[in-house]
């Protein structure tokens, strides 16, 4: 094909090839050997912003070139234009070109260009074809942005640590120069900056790190309204009237910022902060950009909520530990004194009337119960901290379990204990501590089962582990509470409603002891009613 002015006229006049090219969705551009553009189909004219029909303007090439940019938004030179490069013999295949006309959104075109061969290898001209891929590239960039943000958050421990890198990912995707993340301080309730990113690396100079005022400025308005706010040209926004807002506008304009978009950072219905991004040129795609920032803000909201929950959990754990230590140590001494004196008083029956003797016995009994709670708390604190260790010896677990069952049988009451225990099953363990565990689980089975209801106790060896099952047909554990039964002070809702006494510490202590032995303790439902406690201990002892 030889591109000549006559051929161009033929194309424009409606010849078959011209009609075909005019009907294409892709933009088609052709130039002659002198580099002058001789043909542009309707799609290409629309891209260039000129009339769909008629002769091409004399300055067509210059009008097109000044709106073109490379993928990194650098202005494209005439020599860098794919059509001109093809004219010099280069085969340009699938290269992105940005078109940014004033007052219009940035569009991205996948462009290819080929030289038109002539005699002696000299190109007679060149043809370029451009397919719009704006939506596709947006999706790719947005997806990569979310992946990058996810990676940053995954490898960060605090929002302040994550902010610069995640904001860099966001601004790179938008092609905007800077952004800032604000979070509401839990102590003061104020919105405060936790980090920013500036692609130019300039000093903040009052632009970053300011404290937003509720309901003022774009950040403060998002804070107050809880919805995204888009300002395509900050300098023209007449509603920014307060002294604070005018000051912020002046700072932005000195910084070269014209456009701002801010979105709320949430955890469900709870507002956690604001994500604000800034551009130096007017932008025209608020809906699309808001979708991206909303997605990033959602990622940040989940991260912040998780970190705050973890921090709260650590604080609660410390508070609970402090409480345990306080109660255990401060109560132990007075309780020991009360118990000893009440016991002595109860034993001195001579000269005491029955009512006083009963009162003395009640004091001694209840003080003893409190003493046991204090002892358990101290045990838990000591085992968890490592201050209390295990006295490991070679122990016959079968004999230990059988003795516990025998003692329970002799304690009185209507009991039906069904046992399946081998003659011997030895392992290294702390005999006193494991006896505590077995006694506590057995006493729970008796306490929460109807009188005379069968309680099954089975001990066996399986896969280098000793397995102890204690199953009852009592009230069981309500749905959803199984994971909490080993928490300190937790008691099932059905137990509380029945008015049964207890501290909610027995299973916590049992778990601590079993874990120190390298074992596990689990609780499951027994059908049709009741509970099964399964304890597994390594026959080789703790590792």
C-alpha positions in Angstrom: 0.0 0.0 0.0 1.4 3.4 -1.0 0.1 6.3 1.0 -0.3 9.4 -1.1 -2.5 12.4 -0.9 -4.6 10.9 -3.6 -5.0 7.7 -1.6 -6.0 9.8 1.4 -8.6 11.6 -0.6 -9.9 8.3 -1.9 -10.2 7.1 1.7 -12.1 10.2 2.8 -14.3 10.0 -0.3 -15.8 6.7 0.8 -13.9 4.0 -1.1 -14.3 0.5 0.3 -11.1 0.6 2.3 -11.9 4.0 3.6 -15.4 3.0 4.6 -13.9 0.0 6.4 -11.4 2.0 8.3 -14.0 4.7 9.2 -16.3 2.0 10.7 -13.6 0.6 13.0 -13.8 1.2 16.8 -10.1 1.5 16.9 -8.4 4.7 15.9 -6.4 4.6 12.7 -3.8 7.2 11.7 -1.6 7.2 8.6 1.2 9.5 7.5 3.2 9.9 4.3 6.9 9.6 3.9 7.4 13.2 4.9 5.8 12.6 8.3 2.6 14.6 7.5 -0.6 13.0 8.7 -2.8 12.2 5.7 -5.6 10.1 7.2 -7.4 9.8 10.5 -10.6 7.7 10.8 -13.6 8.9 12.9 -12.4 7.1 16.0 -9.0 8.7 15.8 -10.6 12.1 15.2 -12.8 11.6 18.3 -9.6 10.8 20.3 -8.0 14.0 19.0 -11.1 16.1 19.6 -11.7 17.3 16.1 -14.7 17.1 13.7 -15.5 13.6 12.5 -15.6 14.6 8.8 -13.8 17.0 6.5 -10.2 17.7 5.9 -7.6 17.4 8.7 -6.6 20.7 10.3 -3.1 21.9 9.3 -1.9 21.7 12.9 -3.5 18.3 13.5 -0.2 16.6 14.4 0.7 19.3 16.9 -2.8 19.2 18.4 -2.5 15.5 18.9 1.1 15.4 20.2 0.5 17.9 23.0 -2.2 15.7 24.5 -0.1 12.5 24.5 1.9 11.1 27.4 3.8 8.0 28.3 2.4 5.5 30.8 4.3 7.3 33.6 2.6 10.6 32.5 5.6 12.3 30.9 4.8 14.4 27.9 5.4 12.6 24.6 7.8 14.1 22.1 7.3 14.1 18.4 10.2 11.6 18.0 8.6 9.4 20.7 5.3 9.2 18.9 4.7 5.6 17.8 3.7 6.8 14.3 7.0 8.7 13.8 9.0 5.9 15.2 7.3 3.5 12.7 8.1 6.0 9.9 11.8 5.5 10.8 11.5 1.7 10.4 10.6 0.7 14.0 7.8 -1.9 14.5 5.9 -0.7 17.5 3.8 -3.5 19.1 1.2 -3.0 21.9 2.5 0.1 23.6 0.3 2.1 26.0 -0.2 5.8 25.2 -2.1 8.3 27.4 -4.4 10.9 26.0 -5.1 13.8 28.3 -7.2 16.6 26.8 -8.2 19.5 29.0 -11.6 19.0 30.6 -11.6 15.3 29.8 -10.6 12.2 31.7 -7.3 10.6 31.0 -7.7 7.7 28.4 -5.3 4.9 27.8 -4.7 3.4 24.3 -2.9 0.2 23.4 -1.1 1.4 20.3 0.8 -0.4 17.5 2.5 1.2 14.5 4.1 -0.3 11.4 6.1 1.3 8.5 4.7 1.1 5.0 7.5 -0.5 2.9 8.6 1.2 -0.2 11.3 0.6 -2.9 14.8 0.0 -1.7 13.6 -0.4 1.9 12.6 3.2 2.3 9.3 3.6 4.1 6.6 5.4 2.1 4.8 6.2 5.2 3.4 4.6 8.4 0.1 3.5 9.9 -0.8 3.4 13.6 -3.8 1.7 15.3 -5.0 2.6 18.8 -7.4 0.5 20.9 -8.8 2.1 24.0 -7.9 0.0 27.1 -8.6 2.5 29.8 -11.0 0.3 31.8 -8.8 -2.7 31.5 -5.7 -0.9 32.6 -7.7 0.7 35.5 -8.8 -2.7 36.7 -5.2 -4.1 36.4 -3.8 -1.1 38.3 -6.5 -1.2 41.0 -6.0 -4.9 41.5 -2.2 -4.4 41.8 -2.8 -1.5 44.2 -5.0 -3.6 46.5 -2.4 -6.5 46.3 0.4 -4.0 47.2 -1.7 -2.5 50.1 -2.5 -6.0 51.4 1.2 -6.9 51.3 2.2 -3.8 53.2 -0.5 -4.3 55.9 0.4 -8.0 56.2 4.0 -7.1 57.1 3.3 -4.1 59.4 2.5 -4.0 63.1 1.1 -0.5 63.3 -0.8 1.9 61.1 2.0 4.4 61.4 4.5 1.9 60.1 2.3 0.9 57.2 1.1 4.4 56.2 4.0 5.6 54.0 4.2 2.4 51.9 0.5 1.9 51.4 0.0 5.6 50.5 2.8 5.2 48.0 1.0 2.3 46.4 -2.2 4.4 46.2 -0.6 7.5 44.8 1.3 5.5 42.2 -1.9 3.9 41.0 -3.7 7.2 40.8 -0.8 9.0 39.3 -1.2 11.6 42.1 1.7 13.2 44.0 0.7 12.8 47.6 -1.6 11.4 50.2 -2.1 11.3 54.0 -3.8 8.9 56.4 -5.6 10.2 59.5 -6.9 8.1 62.4 -9.1 9.0 65.4 -7.1 8.8 68.6 -8.8 6.6 71.1 -7.7 8.7 74.1 -8.5 12.2 72.8 -11.1 11.5 70.2 -9.2 13.8 67.8 -8.4 13.0 64.2 -4.6 12.9 63.8 -2.2 12.2 61.0 -0.4 8.8 61.3 1.6 9.1 58.1 1.9 10.6 54.6 3.6 10.0 51.2 4.9 12.7 48.9 6.4 11.5 45.6 8.6 14.6 45.3 10.0 14.0 48.8 9.5 17.6 49.8 9.4 18.9 53.3 5.9 19.0 54.9 5.9 22.9 55.3 2.6 22.8 57.1 0.9 20.7 54.4 1.2 17.3 56.2 0.7 16.6 59.8 -2.0 19.2 60.6 -4.8 18.4 63.1 -8.1 18.5 61.2 -11.0 20.3 62.7 -14.3 18.5 62.8 -16.6 19.7 59.9 -14.0 22.0 58.4 -11.8 21.4 55.3 -12.1 18.3 53.2 -10.7 16.0 55.9 -12.8 17.5 58.7 -15.9 17.4 56.5 -15.4 13.7 55.8 -14.9 13.1 59.5 -18.2 14.9 60.3 -20.2 13.5 57.4 -18.8 10.0 57.2 -18.9 9.9 53.4 -16.4 10.6 50.5 -15.9 14.1 49.4 -14.5 15.1 46.0 -13.1 18.6 45.2 -12.0 18.9 41.6 -10.6 22.4 42.1 -9.9 23.5 45.6 -9.3 27.1 44.7 -12.8 27.5 43.3 -14.7 26.0 46.2 -16.7 28.9 47.7 -18.0 26.9 50.6 -14.5 26.8 52.2 -15.0 30.0 54.1 -13.7 29.6 57.7 -10.3 30.9 58.7 -9.0 27.4 59.1 -10.4 26.4 55.6 -8.9 29.4 53.9 -5.6 28.7 55.5 -5.6 25.1 54.3 -6.6 26.2 50.8 -3.7 28.6 50.6 -1.3 25.9 51.8 -2.6 23.5 49.2 -2.3 26.0 46.4 1.2 27.0 47.4 2.0 23.3 47.3 0.5 23.0 43.8 -2.5 21.0 44.8 -5.7 21.5 42.9 -7.8 18.4 43.4 -8.5 16.5 46.6 -10.4 13.3 47.3 -11.0 12.0 50.9 -12.8 8.9 52.0 -13.8 7.6 55.5 -11.9 4.7 57.0 -14.4 2.4 58.8 -14.8 -0.8 60.7 -18.5 -1.5 60.0 -20.4 1.5 61.2 -17.6 2.8 63.3 -15.6 5.7 61.8 -11.8 5.1 62.4 -10.3 7.8 60.3 -9.9 9.5 56.9 -7.8 8.7 53.8 -7.0 11.9 51.8 -5.3 12.1 48.4 -4.2 15.2 46.4 -3.5 15.9 42.8 -1.7 18.9 41.1 -4.1 18.9 38.1 -7.8 18.8 37.7 -9.2 15.2 37.6 -12.5 14.1 36.0 -13.2 10.6 37.3 -14.5 11.0 40.9 -16.7 7.8 40.8 -13.9 5.6 39.6 -11.3 7.0 41.9 -13.6 6.9 44.9 -14.1 3.2 44.3 -10.4 2.6 44.5 -10.0 4.7 47.6 -13.0 3.1 49.3 -11.5 -0.3 48.7 -8.1 0.7 50.2 -9.9 2.4 53.1 -11.8 -0.8 53.8 -8.5 -2.7 53.9 -7.0 -0.1 56.3 -10.1 -0.2 58.4 -9.9 -4.0 58.9 -6.2 -3.7 59.7 -6.7 -0.9 62.3 -9.6 -2.7 63.9 -7.6 -5.9 64.2 -4.6 -4.2 65.7 -6.8 -2.3 68.2 -8.6 -5.6 69.1 -5.2 -7.3 69.6 -4.0 -4.4 71.7 -7.2 -4.5 73.8 -6.8 -8.2 74.2 -3.2 -7.7 75.5 -4.4 -5.0 77.9 -7.2 -7.2 79.2 -4.7 -10.1 79.6 -2.4 -7.8 81.6 -5.3 -6.5 83.7 -6.5 -10.0 84.3 -3.0 -11.1 85.3 -2.6 -8.1 87.6 -6.0 -8.9 89.1 -5.1 -12.5 89.7 -1.8 -11.6 91.4 -3.5 -8.9 93.5 -6.3 -11.2 94.7 -4.1 -14.2 95.2 -1.4 -12.4 97.2 -3.5 -9.9 99.1 -6.2 -12.3 100.1 -4.1 -15.2 101.0 -2.7 -13.9 104.3 -5.9 -12.5 105.8 -7.8 -15.6 104.6 -5.3 -17.9 106.3 -5.8 -16.0 109.5 -9.6 -16.0 109.3 -9.7 -19.7 108.5 -7.3 -20.6 111.3 -9.2 -18.6 113.9 -12.6 -19.6 112.8 -11.6 -23.3 112.9 -10.2 -22.8 116.4 -13.3 -21.1 117.5 -15.5 -23.8 116.1 -13.5 -26.5 117.9 -13.9 -24.7 121.2 -17.5 -25.9 121.6 -17.6 -25.7 125.4 -19.4 -22.6 126.5 -20.7 -21.8 123.0 -24.4 -22.0 122.2 -25.4 -23.9 119.0 -26.1 -20.8 116.9 -22.6 -19.4 117.5 -21.0 -22.8 116.8 -22.9 -22.9 113.5 -21.8 -19.3 112.6 -18.2 -20.3 113.4 -18.4 -23.3 111.2 -19.9 -21.2 108.4 -17.1 -18.7 108.6 -14.5 -21.4 108.5 -16.2 -23.2 105.6 -16.6 -20.0 103.5 -13.1 -18.7 104.3 -11.7 -22.1 103.3 -13.6 -21.8 99.9 -12.0 -18.4 99.4 -8.7 -19.7 100.4 -8.9 -22.4 97.7 -9.8 -19.8 95.1 -6.8 -17.7 96.1 -4.6 -20.8 96.0 -5.9 -21.6 92.5 -5.3 -18.1 91.3 -1.7 -18.2 92.6 -1.2 -21.6 90.9 -2.4 -20.2 87.6 -0.2 -17.2 87.9 2.8 -19.3 88.8 2.2 -21.9 86.0 1.6 -19.3 83.3 4.7 -17.2 84.3 6.9 -20.3 84.6 7.7 -19.6 88.3 6.0 -22.9 89.1 7.5 -25.9 87.4 6.6 -29.6 87.2 8.0 -32.3 89.4 8.3 -35.0 86.8 8.5 -38.6 87.9 7.7 -42.0 86.4 4.0 -42.4 87.3 1.4 -45.1 86.7 -1.4 -43.0 85.3 -3.8 -45.9 85.5 -3.3 -46.2 89.2 -3.7 -42.4 89.6 -7.1 -42.4 87.7 -8.3 -45.5 89.6 -7.5 -44.0 93.0 -9.3 -40.8 92.0 -12.4 -42.8 91.1 -12.2 -44.8 94.3 -12.0 -41.6 96.4 -15.0 -40.2 94.5 -17.0 -43.3 95.2 -16.3 -43.0 98.9 -17.3 -39.4 99.0 -21.0 -40.3 99.3 -24.0 -39.5 97.2 -25.7 -41.5 94.5 -22.9 -42.2 92.0 -22.7 -44.5 89.0 -19.1 -44.6 87.8 -18.3 -46.9 84.8 -14.5 -47.3 84.4 -12.3 -48.8 81.7 -8.8 -48.5 82.9 -5.8 -50.7 82.0 -3.8 -52.5 84.6 -0.8 -50.1 84.1 0.0 -47.1 81.9 3.2 -45.3 82.9 4.6 -41.9 81.7 6.7 -39.1 83.1 4.5 -36.5 84.8 3.8 -34.4 87.9 1.6 -36.8 89.9 0.2 -34.1 92.2 -0.7 -31.8 89.4 -2.3 -34.4 87.2 -4.3 -35.6 90.2 -5.6 -32.1 90.5 -6.7 -32.2 86.9 -8.5 -35.6 87.2 -10.2 -34.7 90.4 -11.5 -31.4 89.0 -12.9 -32.9 85.8 -14.5 -35.8 87.8 -16.0 -33.4 90.3 -17.5 -31.3 87.4 -19.0 -34.4 85.9 -20.7 -35.3 89.2 -21.8 -31.8 90.0 -23.6 -31.2 86.7 -25.1 -34.6 86.3 -28.4 -35.9 87.7 -28.0 -38.1 90.8 -27.2 -41.7 89.8 -26.6 -40.8 86.2 -23.7 -42.8 84.7 -20.3 -41.2 84.4 -17.9 -43.1 82.1 -14.1 -43.0 82.7 -11.9 -44.6 80.1 -8.1 -44.6 79.9 -6.1 -46.0 77.0 -2.9 -45.8 75.0 -3.1 -44.6 71.4 -0.4 -43.2 69.0 2.2 -42.8 71.7 -0.3 -40.8 73.8 -2.2 -41.6 76.9 -5.9 -40.7 76.3 -8.3 -40.1 79.2 -12.0 -39.7 78.5 -14.5 -38.6 81.1 -18.1 -38.5 79.8 -21.2 -37.5 81.7 -24.9 -37.2 80.8 -25.4 -33.9 82.6 -26.5 -30.4 81.5 -23.7 -30.0 78.9 -22.4 -26.8 77.5 -24.5 -24.3 75.5 -23.9 -23.9 71.8 -21.2 -21.3 71.1 -19.6 -21.5 74.5 -17.3 -24.5 74.1 -14.3 -22.3 73.1 -14.6 -20.3 76.3 -14.9 -23.0 78.9 -11.2 -22.9 79.6 -11.1 -19.1 80.0 -10.5 -17.9 83.6 -13.6 -17.1 85.5 -15.9 -18.3 82.7 -19.0 -20.3 83.7 -21.6 -21.5 81.2 -24.8 -19.6 81.0 -26.8 -22.7 81.9 -24.7 -23.2 85.0 -25.2 -19.6 86.1 -28.9 -19.8 85.6 -29.1 -22.9 87.8 -27.4 -21.1 90.6 -24.6 -23.7 90.9 -21.6 -22.4 92.9 -18.1 -22.3 91.4 -15.3 -19.9 90.5 -14.8 -20.7 86.8 -11.1 -21.5 87.5 -11.0 -25.3 87.6 -10.8 -25.9 83.9 -8.4 -23.0 83.4 -6.0 -24.6 85.9 -6.5 -28.0 84.3 -5.6 -26.7 80.9 -2.5 -24.9 82.2 -1.3 -28.2 83.8 -2.0 -30.3 80.8 -0.3 -27.9 78.4 2.8 -27.9 80.6 2.9 -31.7 80.2 2.9 -31.2 76.4 -0.7 -32.5 76.1 -4.1 -31.3 75.1 -7.5 -31.0 76.8 -10.7 -30.6 74.8 -14.4 -30.5 75.5 -17.2 -31.8 73.3 -20.9 -32.7 73.5 -22.0 -36.1 74.6 -25.2 -37.3 72.9 -28.0 -37.0 73.7 -26.9 -34.8 76.6 -23.8 -34.1 78.7 -20.1 -33.4 78.1 -17.0 -35.4 77.1 -13.6 -34.2 78.3 -10.7 -35.7 76.4 -7.2 -35.4 77.9 -4.2 -36.5 75.8 -0.7 -36.8 77.3 2.6 -37.9 75.5 3.9 -41.1 76.9 7.4 -39.8 76.4 6.7 -36.8 78.7 6.9 -33.1 77.9 9.2 -32.2 75.0 
